[in-house]
Amino acid sequence: MQIIPKSKNALRRSILLYRRVRYRKGYGVHSPFVYNLITKVIEESGHFYLLDDIALTRLKLQYREELVSYPDKKKKGAIVQKTLGQLVQKRAISPKQGALLFKIVNYFKPVHILQIGTNMGLSTLYLTSYASGLQCIALESNPAFASVARETFKQARNPIDLREGDYTDLLPKALEDMEAVDFVYFNMQDDDICCSSLFNKCVEQTHQNSVFVFKGIKSSSKMRIAWKEICSHPKVTVTMDLYALGIVFFNDKLHKRNYITYY
């Protein structure tokens, strides 16, 4: 008897359950690179004390009552007003996804990090807390979110170069100012902009060990199309579909393939 999910949420839960059972522990993965990534990073369950500091920062922000106003993209001309705490709860990266970002950068050790879309700045803390002496440029198109990010960055282990404005305008100068592009986090799935076009600009400055992470690869039809285009790019070798996040590698020693796993 076939059970048909009654809602999108039920369908999503079914997909995630299938992924958890089918792809856990690197089952069926023959690439040592990908197997190690799954077992030593994605499924790593050890505790990192640095995450406690970020959790404390999140908690402090969630208790802030200042009002923040920003445009409602679903209703042209409308303004949304929320407390800073409500905004952090609704828009900031989740602790689970943040921990994964931390584990990825801690594993690959990027020195030059670019972030496109800060969404309250907590994701930036996860990206830059694993070591000192890092270069991080963070781009944010929403003035209200940039304001919150500046507040969050007061707790950052490394200085964050926050640049506010249109991503298409900011990106060329950001890439020019970076010594190398080791790691890029694309966190702009809610913005009315083509993710693929930003990716194509960044990919021009990649090297063998560059790593790109995309948030929300299943969040909309636009993002699903962009993810397929990214996976098929000639410079891309291995890609990993974690449902909520996508990870991209450019090492030409790896066989081109898209892996599906669960997190």
ABEGO torsion letter per residue (X at the ends): XBBBBABAAAAAAAAAAAAAAAABGGBGBABAAAAAAAAAAAABABBBAAAAAAAAAAAAAAABABBBBBBBAABBGBBBBBBAAAAAAAABBBAAAAAAAAAAAAAAGBABBBBBEAGGGAAAAAAAAABBGBBBBBBBABAAAAAAAAAAAAABABBBBBBBEBAAAAAAAAAAABABBABBBBBAAABBBBAAAAAAAAAAABBAABBBBBBGAAABAAAAAAAAAAAABAABBBBBBAGABBBBBABAABBBBBBBBBX
